[in-house]
């Protein structure tokens, strides 16, 4: 599986959107962190890591 996975299915694994590469838990698509293990997902294309950190700080 590619990381970050773009769910293109070129690998043939049929990975569901929102699947955590760390533990395999299927989260809601667009989740920023895994609900089970807390691993951070990479931001979508066009969004910087700084934007993600700022948003997480504002919501906590």
C-alpha positions as CSV (number, residue, x, y, z in Angstrom):
1,X,0.0,0.0,0.0
2,X,1.2,3.5,-0.8
3,X,1.5,5.9,2.0
4,X,-0.3,8.2,1.9
5,X,-2.8,6.0,0.2
6,X,-4.8,7.7,-2.5
7,X,-7.3,4.8,-2.8
8,X,-6.4,4.4,-6.5
9,X,-6.4,0.5,-6.2
10,X,-3.3,0.2,-8.3
11,X,-2.0,-2.2,-5.6
12,X,-5.1,-4.3,-5.9
13,X,-5.9,-4.2,-2.2
14,X,-9.2,-2.3,-2.5
15,X,-8.4,-0.2,0.5
16,X,-11.4,1.7,1.9
17,X,-11.0,5.5,2.1
18,X,-10.0,6.4,5.7
19,X,-8.1,3.2,6.4
20,X,-5.3,3.7,8.9
21,X,-1.9,2.5,7.5
22,X,-0.7,2.0,11.1
23,X,-3.5,-0.3,12.6
24,X,-5.9,-0.9,9.7
25,X,-8.9,0.6,11.4
26,X,-11.4,2.2,8.9
27,X,-12.2,5.7,9.9
28,X,-14.5,8.3,8.4
29,X,-13.1,9.6,5.1
30,X,-11.4,12.9,5.7
31,X,-10.4,12.1,9.3
32,X,-7.2,13.9,10.5
33,X,-6.3,11.1,13.0
34,X,-7.2,7.5,13.5
35,X,-10.0,6.9,16.0
36,X,-8.4,3.7,17.3
37,X,-4.6,4.4,17.5
38,X,-4.4,8.2,17.1
39,X,-2.0,8.1,14.2
40,X,-2.0,11.3,12.2
41,X,-3.0,11.0,8.5
42,X,-1.2,13.1,5.9
43,X,-3.1,16.2,4.8
44,X,-4.9,16.1,1.5
45,X,-3.1,17.6,-1.5
46,X,-2.9,21.4,-1.3
47,X,-3.1,21.5,2.5
48,X,0.1,22.1,4.4
49,X,1.1,20.5,7.7
50,X,1.1,23.9,9.3
51,X,-2.5,24.4,8.3
52,X,-3.4,21.1,9.9
53,X,-1.5,21.9,13.1
54,X,-3.3,25.3,13.3
55,X,-6.7,23.7,12.9
56,X,-6.0,21.0,15.6
57,X,-4.8,23.7,18.0
58,X,-8.0,25.8,17.4
59,X,-10.3,22.8,18.0
60,X,-8.7,21.6,21.2
